[in-house]
């Protein structure tokens, strides 16, 4: 299994034509963007003695760039008819086994800490305290499971189960 292949499950099909049954962008919360706003006074203070107008312009541009970086750096979780995609990694649904949703912050933290297998593929974000775990059953893949942050782990697991059921029927 190649977890990073683009459209191996949909050869010759443009990505836009694949029906997505679940989609989530794991963006930072508003407090993260509020904290990022602290760049504005910092830039203004640095440029105030040189040129206040340039300082204000650079502060606004810096804040906008930081917000854009935080948003675009947020992974997207997608489930379609044949594939699970988390960030840039993809895995065919046929290669997925047991699914677990960790809705409790302590349970998710334990999975990402003491219980984490070093061979596991992870996509964790500090601003999303819940996670989902998806077993990889492909015998040629050394990765035992994926562990990834999500705001709604039960919905992700339900979407994968539903898509797998349709795939197997």
C-alpha positions as CSV (number, residue, x, y, z in Angstrom):
1,X,0.0,0.0,0.0
2,X,1.2,3.5,-0.8
3,X,-0.2,5.9,1.7
4,X,0.8,9.0,-0.3
5,X,-0.4,8.0,-3.8
6,X,-2.6,10.6,-5.3
7,X,-5.6,8.9,-6.9
8,X,-4.6,5.2,-7.0
9,X,-8.1,4.3,-6.0
10,X,-9.7,6.4,-8.7
11,X,-7.5,6.1,-11.8
12,X,-8.3,8.6,-14.5
13,X,-10.8,10.4,-12.2
14,X,-10.2,14.0,-11.4
15,X,-10.2,14.7,-7.7
16,X,-13.2,17.1,-8.0
17,X,-15.5,14.2,-9.4
18,X,-14.9,11.9,-6.4
19,X,-17.9,12.1,-4.0
20,X,-16.7,12.9,-0.5
21,X,-18.9,11.6,2.3
22,X,-17.0,13.3,5.1
23,X,-14.7,16.3,5.1
24,X,-13.2,18.2,8.0
25,X,-10.4,20.8,8.1
26,X,-8.7,20.6,11.5
27,X,-8.2,24.4,11.9
28,X,-6.9,26.1,15.0
29,X,-9.4,27.6,17.4
30,X,-10.1,31.3,17.6
31,X,-7.8,31.6,20.6
32,X,-4.8,30.6,18.5
33,X,-5.7,33.3,16.0
34,X,-6.1,35.8,18.9
35,X,-2.6,34.8,20.1
36,X,-1.3,35.2,16.6
37,X,-2.6,38.8,16.7
38,X,0.2,39.6,19.2
39,X,2.5,39.8,16.2
40,X,0.8,43.2,15.3
41,X,2.0,45.2,18.3
42,X,5.4,43.5,18.2
43,X,6.0,44.5,14.5
44,X,4.7,48.0,15.2
45,X,7.1,48.5,18.1
46,X,10.1,47.4,16.1
47,X,9.3,49.7,13.2
48,X,7.9,52.7,15.2
49,X,11.3,54.5,15.5
50,X,12.0,53.9,11.8
51,X,8.7,54.5,10.0
52,X,5.3,54.1,11.8
53,X,3.3,53.7,8.5
54,X,5.6,50.9,7.3
55,X,5.3,49.3,10.7
56,X,1.5,49.3,10.6
57,X,1.5,47.9,7.0
58,X,4.1,45.2,7.9
59,X,2.2,44.3,11.1
60,X,-1.1,43.8,9.1
61,X,0.7,41.8,6.4
62,X,2.5,39.7,9.0
63,X,-0.7,38.9,10.8
64,X,-2.5,38.0,7.6
65,X,0.4,35.8,6.5
66,X,0.5,34.0,9.9
67,X,-3.3,33.4,9.7
68,X,-3.0,32.1,6.2
69,X,-0.1,29.8,7.3
70,X,-2.2,28.5,10.2
71,X,-5.2,27.9,8.0
72,X,-3.4,26.3,5.1
73,X,-1.3,24.2,7.4
74,X,-4.4,22.6,8.9
75,X,-4.9,19.0,7.7
76,X,-8.0,18.0,5.9
77,X,-9.7,14.7,6.7
78,X,-11.7,13.3,3.8
79,X,-13.6,10.0,3.4
80,X,-14.9,9.1,-0.1
81,X,-16.2,5.9,-1.6
82,X,-12.9,4.2,-1.6
83,X,-10.3,6.3,0.2
84,X,-9.4,7.9,3.6
85,X,-7.3,11.0,3.3
86,X,-5.7,12.8,6.2
87,X,-3.5,15.7,5.1
88,X,-1.5,14.5,2.1
89,X,-1.6,10.8,3.0
90,X,-4.2,8.4,1.6
91,X,-5.1,4.9,2.3
92,X,-7.7,2.7,0.5
93,X,-10.7,1.8,2.7
94,X,-10.1,-1.9,1.9
95,X,-6.9,-1.7,3.9
96,X,-8.5,-0.4,7.0
97,X,-9.3,-2.6,10.0
98,X,-10.4,-1.7,13.5
99,X,-11.6,1.9,14.1
100,X,-11.5,3.8,17.4
101,X,-12.7,7.2,18.4
102,X,-11.1,9.0,21.3
103,X,-13.5,11.7,22.4
104,X,-12.0,12.0,25.9
105,X,-8.9,14.3,26.1
106,X,-7.1,12.0,28.5
107,X,-7.7,8.9,26.3
108,X,-6.5,10.8,23.2
109,X,-3.4,12.0,25.0
110,X,-2.6,8.5,26.2
111,X,-2.9,7.1,22.7
112,X,-0.5,9.9,21.5
113,X,1.9,9.3,24.4
114,X,2.5,6.1,26.4
115,X,0.4,3.8,24.1
116,X,1.8,5.2,20.8
117,X,3.5,2.6,18.6
118,X,6.7,4.2,17.1
119,X,5.8,2.7,13.7
120,X,2.3,4.4,13.7
121,X,1.6,7.2,11.2
122,X,0.4,10.3,13.1
123,X,-1.1,13.7,12.2
124,X,-1.7,15.4,15.5
125,X,-2.5,19.0,16.3
126,X,-2.4,20.5,19.7
127,X,-5.5,22.6,19.1
128,X,-7.7,19.5,18.5
129,X,-7.6,17.4,21.6
130,X,-9.6,14.5,20.3
131,X,-8.4,11.8,17.9
132,X,-9.2,8.8,15.8
133,X,-7.2,5.6,15.3
134,X,-7.5,3.5,12.2
135,X,-5.8,0.1,11.9
136,X,-4.0,-0.6,8.7
137,X,-4.4,-4.3,7.6
138,X,-2.2,-4.3,4.5
139,X,0.4,-6.9,5.2
140,X,3.0,-5.1,3.0
141,X,2.7,-1.9,5.0
142,X,4.9,-1.6,8.1
143,X,2.6,1.0,9.6
144,X,0.2,-0.7,12.1
145,X,-2.3,2.2,12.4
146,X,-3.0,5.9,11.8
147,X,-3.6,8.2,14.7
148,X,-4.9,11.6,13.8
149,X,-6.5,14.7,15.4
150,X,-10.1,15.5,14.7
151,X,-12.7,17.7,16.2
152,X,-15.4,14.9,15.8
153,X,-13.8,11.5,16.0
154,X,-17.1,9.7,16.2
155,X,-18.3,11.2,12.9
156,X,-15.0,10.3,11.2
157,X,-15.3,6.7,12.4
158,X,-19.0,6.5,11.4
159,X,-18.2,7.9,7.9
160,X,-15.4,5.3,7.4
161,X,-17.7,2.5,8.6
162,X,-20.4,3.6,6.3
163,X,-18.1,4.0,3.3
164,X,-16.6,0.5,4.0
165,X,-20.1,-1.0,4.2
166,X,-21.0,0.4,0.8
167,X,-17.7,-0.7,-0.6
168,X,-18.2,-4.3,0.6
169,X,-21.8,-4.5,-0.6
